[in-house]
Amino acid sequence: MLILLPPSEGKADAGAGRRLDLARLSLPELNPVRERVLTALTALTAEPPETALAALGLGAGQHDELRRNARLTRAATAPAGRIYTGVLYEALELGTLPPTAQRAAGRQVLVSSGLWGAVRLTDRIPPYRCPIGARLPGTGALPALWRPALGPALTAAAGTGPVLDLRSGAYAAAWTPRGELAGRTLTVRVLHEWEVDGERVRSVVSHFNKATKGRLVRDLLVHGVRPRTADGLLTALRDLKYTVSEQPSASGRPRQVDLVVSEL
């Protein structure tokens, strides 16, 4: 099983680890595009601060993010699982997983990234800021830039097993499984269900969507879930007491699953 996660805007400091070495990252076939985006992102820091902030979708008080980007090639690194610190990763609590679950996370999880394309949780990266919607000099739209490279790399990473795609729509635009692989891919939408005047109503969850997905991945890893098919993954989720229902999807597109929660 391959699990695809979004990155987080929040990043931890890397500490005193070794510097970035692209040759050590997983999916080395992505390195030519990584080098191009890294060069463009570093070059952006030489632009006027207002220009660089706008290109990255940052506010006037986020100059520290530009300083981080300026020293990417010489900054200390840490495993990606420690660098990403957002809501999903707080709920995943990677550092508290049992050793077997941590090893499974290192094998099964890939984190999407506007800068790296995709990395494993064990890959050493520096803290950075490069959302998939960034407008970098000379690269064009990042989803379009990444798509030709990510297609073969992630298809190979998926192998013959199911894919649990928990990425946001912006990152899914950089690669969407098609054909036979799409039939093995489950995309998840989190819905909150509660009662109003005796009626059960549902709405799409926004902020808590990330925490729910983090807990979901943690449960799969802790319980050693290793389904061979997408249907087997659905069964495993129900066995873990998740309320899931599959929605109609177009032929050749990933399967769509609603995960319903009553508590946030």
Secondary structure in CASP SS format (residue, H / E / C, confidence):
PFRMAT SS
TARGET T0000
AUTHOR 0000-0000-0000
METHOD secondary structure of the structure
MODEL  1
M C 1.00
L E 1.00
I E 1.00
L E 1.00
L E 1.00
P C 1.00
P C 1.00
S C 1.00
E C 1.00
G C 1.00
K E 1.00
A C 1.00
D C 1.00
A C 1.00
G C 1.00
A C 1.00
G C 1.00
R C 1.00
R E 1.00
L C 1.00
D C 1.00
L H 1.00
A H 1.00
R H 1.00
L C 1.00
S C 1.00
L C 1.00
P H 1.00
E H 1.00
L H 1.00
N H 1.00
P H 1.00
V H 1.00
R H 1.00
E H 1.00
R H 1.00
V H 1.00
L H 1.00
T H 1.00
A H 1.00
L H 1.00
T H 1.00
A H 1.00
L H 1.00
T C 1.00
A C 1.00
E C 1.00
P C 1.00
P H 1.00
E H 1.00
T H 1.00
A H 1.00
L H 1.00
A H 1.00
A H 1.00
L C 1.00
G C 1.00
L C 1.00
G C 1.00
A C 1.00
G C 1.00
Q C 1.00
H H 1.00
D H 1.00
E H 1.00
L H 1.00
R H 1.00
R H 1.00
N H 1.00
A H 1.00
R C 1.00
L C 1.00
T C 1.00
R C 1.00
A C 1.00
A E 1.00
T C 1.00
A E 1.00
P E 1.00
A H 1.00
G H 1.00
R H 1.00
I H 1.00
Y E 1.00
T C 1.00
G C 1.00
V H 1.00
L H 1.00
Y H 1.00
E H 1.00
A H 1.00
L H 1.00
E C 1.00
L H 1.00
G H 1.00
T H 1.00
L C 1.00
P C 1.00
P H 1.00
T H 1.00
A H 1.00
Q H 1.00
R H 1.00
A H 1.00
A H 1.00
G H 1.00
R H 1.00
Q H 1.00
V E 1.00
L E 1.00
V E 1.00
S E 1.00
S E 1.00
G C 1.00
L C 1.00
W C 1.00
G E 1.00
A E 1.00
V E 1.00
R E 1.00
L C 1.00
T C 1.00
D C 1.00
R E 1.00
I E 1.00
P C 1.00
P C 1.00
Y C 1.00
R C 1.00
C C 1.00
P C 1.00
I C 1.00
G C 1.00
A C 1.00
R C 1.00
L C 1.00
P C 1.00
G C 1.00
T C 1.00
G C 1.00
A C 1.00
L H 1.00
P H 1.00
A H 1.00
L H 1.00
W H 1.00
R H 1.00
P H 1.00
A H 1.00
L H 1.00
G H 1.00
P H 1.00
A H 1.00
L H 1.00
T H 1.00
A H 1.00
A H 1.00
A H 1.00
G C 1.00
T C 1.00
G C 1.00
P C 1.00
V E 1.00
L E 1.00
D E 1.00
L C 1.00
R C 1.00
S C 1.00
G H 1.00
A H 1.00
Y H 1.00
A H 1.00
A C 1.00
A C 1.00
W C 1.00
T C 1.00
P C 1.00
R C 1.00
G H 1.00
E H 1.00
L H 1.00
A H 1.00
G C 1.00
R C 1.00
T E 1.00
L E 1.00
T E 1.00
V E 1.00
R E 1.00
V E 1.00
L E 1.00
H E 1.00
E E 1.00
W E 1.00
E E 1.00
V E 1.00
D C 1.00
G C 1.00
E E 1.00
R E 1.00
V E 1.00
R E 1.00
S E 1.00
V E 1.00
V C 1.00
S C 1.00
H H 1.00
F H 1.00
N H 1.00
K H 1.00
A H 1.00
T H 1.00
K H 1.00
G H 1.00
R H 1.00
L H 1.00
V H 1.00
R H 1.00
D H 1.00
L H 1.00
L H 1.00
V H 1.00
H C 1.00
G C 1.00
V C 1.00
R C 1.00
P C 1.00
R C 1.00
T C 1.00
A H 1.00
D H 1.00
G H 1.00
L H 1.00
L H 1.00
T H 1.00
A H 1.00
L H 1.00
R H 1.00
D H 1.00
L C 1.00
K C 1.00
Y C 1.00
T E 1.00
V E 1.00
S E 1.00
E E 1.00
Q E 1.00
P C 1.00
S C 1.00
A C 1.00
S C 1.00
G C 1.00
R C 1.00
P C 1.00
R E 1.00
Q E 1.00
V E 1.00
D E 1.00
L E 1.00
V E 1.00
V E 1.00
S C 1.00
E C 1.00
L C 1.00
END
